[in-house]
């Protein structure tokens, strides 16, 4: 009986020892799949910013592969993705993010309390394919060193406070298919070097900036979406209205061209040229574009009868307001008989 009692006592003390050492002396083995160097980098990041309660899983004695917003590769257990867009973060992007050597996607957006520049240490992320830092309060120039991220396919710095000109060397990004720089304070012209993007870049969003000058001809060769809205651009960009573009927003600039001479792409789904100096008539072919769901030509110098039938029934009178002499439905302005 005494022997059994001693055994139970020793067994209990042993369990207590294990529990105590686990609590006070965590090792990387206790961190599950988390790679030690990745764990170290994440802890540096956490300690340099302030996080809200949504990130309560970010504790030292837990597996970082289970942390909210952290994605680990199932084979290597290295951190391949950071996706943060809930709760609140405060501070600047830590330079330690560059220590996550296997990172392929960095998506941190919708945090208005993240300020300052993009750290140059980000150039150490040689596997990075997606850099999405949109809708925050980042400032300074768009970094020239971003061209060192040679595998980048998507760059989104929209809705920040970036200023200065667009770096011409962004055209060094041979794998890029989407660039979002809209909603900043960028000035100067669209770089001529962007002509190198031919065949790779699909979507180019430069709207809501302070860009000036003419639109380079080569942008007509891009495929997909183009947004140049709310700038101070001038000239004739009608070459952008071609089969390669399905989304076209040229609104609120100082563009001038004859709309009646434009050939619309059959797959066009968004077309906004409002608030410019565009003249001529609306081509009748527009009514046959079955994919077209947004059509805005108001506040220009257009004339003639608005086409009827087909997809035209989708558009309200506000799409045609304030032109020189447009007439017909839905404006409820009768056309004069010739």
N, C-alpha and C positions, 0 to 999 in steps of 0.2 A: 504493500500500500504506500509505504514511504517512497519507494523507488518510482512508483507511478506518479506520485505527487511531484517529485523532483523533476521527472520528465516533462510534466505539464508546465512546470514553472520555467524550465529552461527553454521549452518550445515557445512559451509566451514572450520571454525576454528576447528570443531570436527574432520573432515577428516584429516586436517593437523596435529592435535594432534596424531591421530592414526598412521599416516605415520611416524611421527617423533619418537614416542616411539618404533615403530617396528624397526627402523633403529639403534637407539642408545641403546636400551635395549632388545636385543634378549633373549628369554627364550627357554628352551628345547621344549616347545610346538611349537615354530616356526621351530623346526628342523624336523618336520614331523614324520616319523616312527623311526628315529634314537634313540636308547636307550641312556640315559644320560651317563652311565658309559662307554659304547662303544665309544661314541662321545669324551669323555674326554681322553680315551686311544689313539684314533686316532690323536687327536690334539697334544698330547705329542709326538707321533711318527713323525708327520709332522714337528714339531718344532725342532726335533733333527737331521733331515736329510735335504738335499737340493734336491728339485724336479724340473723337467723341466716343460715347459708350458703345456705339455700333461695332467698335474695334476691340471689344473686351476680350476677344479670343487671342489677341496678340500678347501672350504672356510668355515669360522666359522658359517655363517648364512644360511647354506644350509643343506639339509637332507643328512646325510652321507650314507644312503642306496642308494642314487643316485650318489655317487662319483664313478669315474672311478676305476675299479678294486675291488670294494667292493660288496660283496654279502650278503644280509640279508635274514634270514629265514622269509618266508611269514606269518607264524603264530605268532612267538614270536618277530619278528623284531630285533632279536639279530644278530650280525655279525657272519656268519658261514664260510665265505670264503674271503680270500684276494688273488687276482690274478693280479700280476703286472709284465708286461714284455714289455711295450712300453716306449718310451721316455728315460729319464736319471734320475738316482737316485745317490746321492753322500753321503758317510758317512758310518756308521756302523749300523747293525741291532739294533734298539732301544730295551732296556730292557722292555719298556712299552708294547711291543707286548704281553707279558705275562699277561696283564690285560684284554685281550679280552677272557673272560672266556668261551665263547661258540664257539670259533673258531674250525672248523673241518678241514679246508684246508688252508695251508699257501704256496702259490706258488709265489715266487719272484725270477725271473731268468733273465739272459742275461744283467746284470748290472755290468760291469767291474770296476765301481768305488765304489762298495760296498765292504768294506774291514773288516778286524778284525775277531774276533771269533763269534761263536754262543752264545748268552747270556743264562745263566743258567735259567733265568726267563721263558724260553720257557717251562720248565717242569711244569709250572702251567696250561698249556693248556691240561687239562685232557680229552678233547673230540677230540683232534687232530688226524686225520687219514692220512692226506697227508702232508708231509714236503718236499717241492721241492725248493731247494736253489741252483740250478745248474747254471753253466756258469757265475760265478762272481769271486771275488778275495778274498774270505774268506780264513782265514789262521789259523794256530795253529793245535792242534790235533783234530781228530774227537772226539767230547765230549763223555765221558763215561756216562753222565747223560741222554743221549737219550733213554736209556732203560727204563726210567720212563714214556715215552709216550706209554703206554701199548696198546692203540687202533690203533697205527700206522700200516697202510697197505702198504704205499709207502714212501721210503726214498731216496731222490735224492740229493746228494752233489757233483755231477760230475763237472768236469772242474773248479776246484778251486785250492787253494794252500795248502790244508791240508797236514800235514806231520805226521810222527810217525807211530805207528802200528795201525792195525784195532782193535777196542775194542772188546774183546771176549764176553762181556755181551750184545752185540747187539742181541745175540741169545735168550735173554729174551723176545724179541718182538714176542709174540706168534701169532699175527695176520698179520705179515708182509708177503707180497707176492712179493715185488720188492725192491731190494737194488741196487743203482747206486753210486759207489764210484770211478768210472773210471775218468782218467784224473787229478790225483792229484800227490802228492809226497810221497805216503804211502810206508813204508818199513816193513821188517819183513815177517813172514809167514802168511798164511791164517789160522785163528783160528780153532783149533780142535772143539771148542764149536759149530761151525756152523752146526754140525751134528744134533743139536736139531731142525733145521728148517725142517726136513723131513715132507713132506705132506703139508706144508704151503708156503714156499718160492718157487716162480716160476722162477724169473729172478734175476740173480746175475751178475753184471757188475763190474769187478775189473781191467779192462784193463788200460794200459798206466799209470802204477805206477812203483814202484821199489821193488816189492815183490820178495822174494826168497824162496828157499826150494821146497819141493814136494807138489803136490796137494793131499789133504786128500781124502781118498776113499769115504767118505760119500757124497761128492759132486755129485757122480754118481746117487744118489737117488733124486736129485732135478728135478723139472719139468719145461720145458720151455727153457729159454735162458741162456747161460753161456758165459761170455767174460773174458778171462784171458790174453788177448793179450798184447804184449809190456811190459813184465816184465822180470825177470831173474829166472823163474821157471825151475825146472829140473825134470827128471824122466819119468815115463810112465803114462800118463793120459788117455790112450785109453779107460778106463772104463767110461769116460764121453760120449763116442760115443755109446749111447744106446737109446732105444725107448722113454725115457723121455725127451730128448733134441731135439729141432727143430732148434735151432740157436747155433752154436758152433764156437767160435773164439779162437784158441790157438796159433795164429801167433806170431812170433818174441819172442820166448823163447828159451830154450835149451832142448826141449823134445826129447825123443828117444823111438820109438816103431815100430813094424812091421805093416804097414798099411794093408798088405794083410790078416791079421788075424782079421780085424775089421768087425763087422756086423753093417751095417748102418741102422738107423731108417727110416721107409718108409715115414714119414712126414718131413724129414729133408729139410730145405729151405736155410740154410746158413752154409757153411763149409769152414773154413780158417785155415790151419795148416802150412802156408808158413813160411819160415825163421826159420827152426828148424833142427833137425838131424834125421828126420824120414826116415825109409828105407822100403824095400819091394816093392810090386807092387800095382797098383790101382785095387781094386776088380771090376770085370766086372759088378756086380750088381748095381754099381753107375749109370749106364745109364738108369735104370728103375725108378729112384726116380723123379717122375713127379713134385714134389713141389720144387725141387732144382734149385735155380736161382743164387747162388753164390758158386763157387767151386775154391779154390786156394790152390795149393800144391807145388808151386814153391820154389826154394832155399832149397831143401832137398837132400836126398840120394836115391830117388826112382829109380826103374829100370823096364824094361818090356814095353810092348806095351800099349799105352793109349786106353782104351775101346772106341768103336765107336757105333754110332746109339743112338736112344733115346734122352735123354736130353743133351748128350755130344756136340751136335751142338750149344748149347748156349754159350760155353766157348771158349775164344780165346787162342792163344798160350801163352800169358802172364800168364795164370793160371798154366802153367807147366814149365816155364823157370827154368834153372839152377838146374837140377837134375843130378844124377850120370849117369844114362843110360836109361832115358825114350825115347821112340821112337814112331813114327806114328803121324798121324794128331792130332791136328793142328800144331805140331812142325815142320813139313816138314823134319823130320829126319827118314830115312828109317830104318826099323828093320832088323837086320841081320837074314838070314835064318839059321835055325838050321840043 
